[in-house]
Amino acid sequence: MLRVLRVLRVLRVSRYTGGMSLPTAAPQETANALRRNVAIIAHVDHGKTTLVDGLLHQSGIFRANERVAERVMDSNELERERGITILAKNTAVHYHEHLINIVDTPGHADFGGEVERTLSMVDGVMLLVDASEGPLPQTRFVLRKALEQHLSPIVVINKIDRSDARTSVVLNEVYDLFIDLDATEEQLDFPVLYTDARRGTATRDLNVPGQDFRPLFDAVIESIPAPLGSPSAPLQALVANLDSSDYLGRLAIGRIFNGRVAVGQPIAVCKLDGAIQRTTVTKLYMFDGLKRIDVNEASAGDIICLAGIENIMIGETIADAENPIVIPPPSVDEPTVSMIFGINTSPFAGRDGKFVTSRQLKDRLDKELLGNVSIRVEPTETPEQMKVIGRGELQLSILLEMMRREGYEVQVSRPEIVTKEIKGVLSEPVEDLVIDVAEEFQGMVIAEVGIRRGAMTQMVNHGSGRVRLEFRIPARGLIGFRSQLLTETRGTGIMNHLFAGWEPWHGPIPSRPTGALVADRSGTATAYAIANLQERGEMFLQPATPVYEGMIVGENSRANDMDVNVTKEKKQTNMRASTADEAIRLIPPRKLSLEQAIEFINDDELVEITPKTIRLRKKILAGNMRPKKEI
């Protein structure tokens, strides 16, 4: 099988470009034979965090009577709610005499900046693939990053207990993916394990049921190489992550590639701008389970956490004070989506939030830049607004959700695509789009993607009643598409997309085909007014909701915007009408999540985000000042 794959590999074309170069000046000797540094990479919801849970439990780091939450590595509240990993995290487990450092990485390409820098800390990866869904776009994304850095892979096919599992077919798809990404012969010779992460079992043979994760632990020890480096060489450590402590200030997390570091030792920090900052190590930690433990010294191959370094940034090198040698920082893909973040200027500004000024907004975005290497912040013509450029809508909406929970009030514009000129031609980012839908909806999906300038590249029918459609589509064609797909497929459509490159401008793409119902005065919404407006379109609010002029209260069924009086009350008379006893019947309003609200708005609209509410509004609130929408 492997010989055939090697022949096929020669016939395929490589699809990835350059990677990060790690230090090679020091002799390539084994730094510590009892260390293993491994990252778990996978697509969203394929079971990474559940697998780490099982590894932690079976390694014996928890007491018998200790209460431990499920998905213990999802420490962020948003991660628990959404079931996805947003921030990369470190842990470590003991297996016999070995210490295995494990990094749980995000599976979504929007958080690729987390993946790129954490892969610099490890020597191998555990590629987790769903036994039914197989490799998906983000699987390709994270695997490509790992292969670029010449990491040794272990393939883990998870969820083998699923009724629709197709393990042998998925394994062939994984081999195809490795060949397509131009894996080396050594990388193609990977071990394969079949796991049920929820039950905590792993096996190398599907005919032999697994009992525990011991086969997986053994595969890590056998297949992931021990870290290379020279403990006697000058110190070189790369900062891959940041944390903070109320008592110790900023904490730098990274891996030592060469040399040793000890508490009280003078060190040099090689800044990104080329400057050298000299300081002293005040605290040194290593990971043990979910805890950080104090140590006095660490050497090449260890993943450490350092305190006492002011203003340190991700990508900087901690080096020997007398002989500082810089490690090139990890390369990060360019951001492709921008949004304008501004202070809340609506009539309801300041009612909910604690942080409402432009200075507080700027300070919060500057703080985000410290730990998030994949976003950029640029000034605009006015100090009340800032342009935030990121990987995708999800990444920016997660940032906004975190800010609103911290007490910030902000209003944001519709996402826009970043363009650039390549050889004199205006170019835009394009994405590989994969959609899984029931067969009955495939015609509608193909037509919708076609309207958004997408071209089908592949259609796969597994015979299970669902079809996998693959497209190449401009990134701006995806804005607002997710909510439309869910509506058209009755909530059953699944879409994933991945940045594929830059192509010449594809031409105009139609925006939202419907208009908005806009409140024409301030007041409180009434059931009577909403009942009379229901036939005009779909409402977004309930009776007794405060409104202001220019606030969007619903979606018009026609293409134009309509100013409506949503505060109208029923007139009181002393005449008894024949309809007096009829009850008002209200259709439940459509509640928009933050992502849905961002996708819904047009260029002349904003999303107002506060700790308690999400409102849609027009940029120009006064109805007589707004330009009429052309139909």
Disulfide bonds with the S-S distance in Angstrom:
none
